[in-house]
């Protein structure tokens, strides 16, 4: 295992880049202001506010922008401008030589799951499934989940609670927390970025999918062996799910439970992470304790790094 990223302190530098979809400079500006108020320096990549069809730049530009921040010895964390789609188009050309000498926190979610998973598989380095720049607005900057992102960046203790759900499967588990966007995890199966879930706690979330496609994505993970040996399953936001004109016939929770019904590990629903307005930060690739009881769910980072 290579060295872990250092937590941020006053004067640390955050880099901002957009390795996938386009995001306007205006949408990023309040995040920059907030990071500076937190006491951090900020380096803004060339892809912020840049347009190339759907993307924030062509593949070469997005690759070079992310590579420059990964290689920069002054940068301590990289926060993505947004997700969307595009990281899988450049992931195999990234060079991690400088990153292994000075790893830094990779922060984001959604399509950034490609980068999270790739880094976990190749380097066993933790990353942060976190809000991106668009989440920073005047009416959200003092919210608990944005403060939680600061706490994660600076190495404070991380403890989460989710309310009870009638769909939960009770139990307790401990293991490395891995995962991210469900569609991306299924997309990565069979690739060099395919996450190893054995003995780990798996986290999933998604947005804008039809119910039948969630069924297909979960079946993909199951047939790929991703669900059989996990220690627990944490289901985050399942936002804007859609049904077809002819109803699929199951609720979203039933679809997921049906794929893990024969396994004896805890499952929780409604965890406050994902494409919803409330999106807490998870330290992927780190050891966590999961406890699911009739009163609710607790998830705790077992031990913070120095």
C-alpha positions, 0 to 999 in steps of 0.5 A, spaced: 500 500 500 502 506 498 502 512 502 495 515 504 493 522 502 495 527 508 489 531 511 488 538 509 490 544 514 490 552 513 494 554 507 493 547 503 491 547 496 485 545 493 485 544 485 479 544 481 478 540 474 472 538 470 474 531 467 467 529 465 461 534 463 461 541 462 460 546 468 460 554 468 465 558 471 459 561 475 457 555 478 464 554 481 465 561 483 462 560 490 466 553 491 472 557 490 470 563 495 468 558 500 475 554 500 478 560 501 474 562 507 476 555 509 483 557 509 485 553 503 489 556 497 485 554 490 488 552 483 483 552 478 484 548 471 483 550 464 477 545 463 472 550 468 468 554 464 470 551 458 466 547 453 467 542 447 460 539 445 457 535 452 464 535 455 468 541 459 474 540 453 476 534 448 479 528 451 486 530 451 484 537 454 480 534 460 486 528 461 491 534 461 488 538 466 486 532 471 494 530 470 497 537 471 493 537 478 495 530 480 502 531 478 502 538 482 506 537 488 503 543 491 496 540 490 493 537 496 486 535 494 482 535 487 475 537 487 471 536 481 467 541 478 461 536 476 460 529 474 456 527 468 460 523 463 467 522 460 472 520 466 472 513 462 474 516 456 480 518 459 482 513 465 486 509 461 491 514 459 492 517 466 499 516 469 499 515 477 507 516 477 507 522 481 501 521 484 504 515 488 509 519 491 504 525 493 497 522 493 492 527 494 484 526 496 480 525 490 473 528 491 467 528 487 461 523 486 457 520 480 461 519 474 467 520 478 466 513 481 470 511 475 476 515 478 475 512 485 474 505 483 480 505 478 485 508 484 482 503 489 484 497 485 490 500 482 493 503 488 489 501 494 489 509 496 482 512 499 478 517 496 472 522 498 465 520 495 463 528 496 459 534 494 462 537 488 463 545 486 455 546 484 453 544 491 456 550 494 451 556 494 449 561 499 444 557 502 447 551 503 454 553 505 452 552 512 449 546 511 451 540 515 453 536 509 457 541 507 461 542 514 461 534 513 466 535 507 470 540 511 471 535 516 473 529 512 478 534 508 481 536 515 481 529 518 475 530 523 472 524 526 466 521 521 460 518 524 453 518 520 446 516 522 440 514 517 433 513 520 430 506 520 427 504 514 422 498 514 426 495 508 432 495 512 436 488 514 438 488 521 445 487 523 452 489 524 459 489 519 466 492 519 470 492 513 473 497 507 467 502 504 467 501 497 462 503 491 459 509 488 454 510 483 450 504 481 450 505 473 458 506 473 459 500 478 456 496 473 459 499 467 466 498 470 465 490 471 470 486 467 475 492 466 481 494 469 477 499 474 473 493 476 472 494 484 473 488 488 467 488 493 469 481 497 469 482 504 467 490 504 461 494 505 458 496 499 455 503 498 451 504 492 446 510 489 443 513 483 439 518 479 434 518 473 434 510 472 428 506 470 426 501 475 427 495 470 434 498 469 436 498 476 433 491 476 438 490 470 444 493 474 443 489 480 443 483 476 449 485 473 453 486 479 450 479 482 452 475 476 459 478 476 460 476 484 459 483 487 454 481 492 455 475 494 461 476 499 460 483 501 460 485 509 454 489 508 450 494 503 449 501 504 443 504 499 444 511 498 439 516 494 435 513 489 433 520 486 428 521 480 427 513 479 422 512 473 417 507 471 415 505 464 408 505 461 407 498 463 409 498 470 415 494 472 411 491 478 416 492 484 418 498 488 425 500 488 427 497 495 424 491 493 428 490 487 434 491 491 432 486 496 430 481 491 438 481 489 440 480 496 435 476 499 439 469 500 445 473 503 446 474 511 449 481 511 446 488 513 442 492 508 440 499 509 436 504 505 435 512 505 443 513 507 444 521 506 449 520 500 448 521 493 444 526 488 440 529 493 440 536 496 443 533 502 450 529 500 454 527 506 462 525 504 464 518 505 471 516 505 471 510 500 477 505 501 477 506 509 475 501 514 468 503 517 463 500 522 456 499 520 450 497 525 443 497 522 438 496 528 430 497 528 432 504 531 436 506 524 443 506 521 450 508 524 456 508 519 462 510 523 469 511 520 473 506 524 480 510 525 482 516 522 489 517 519 494 521 522 
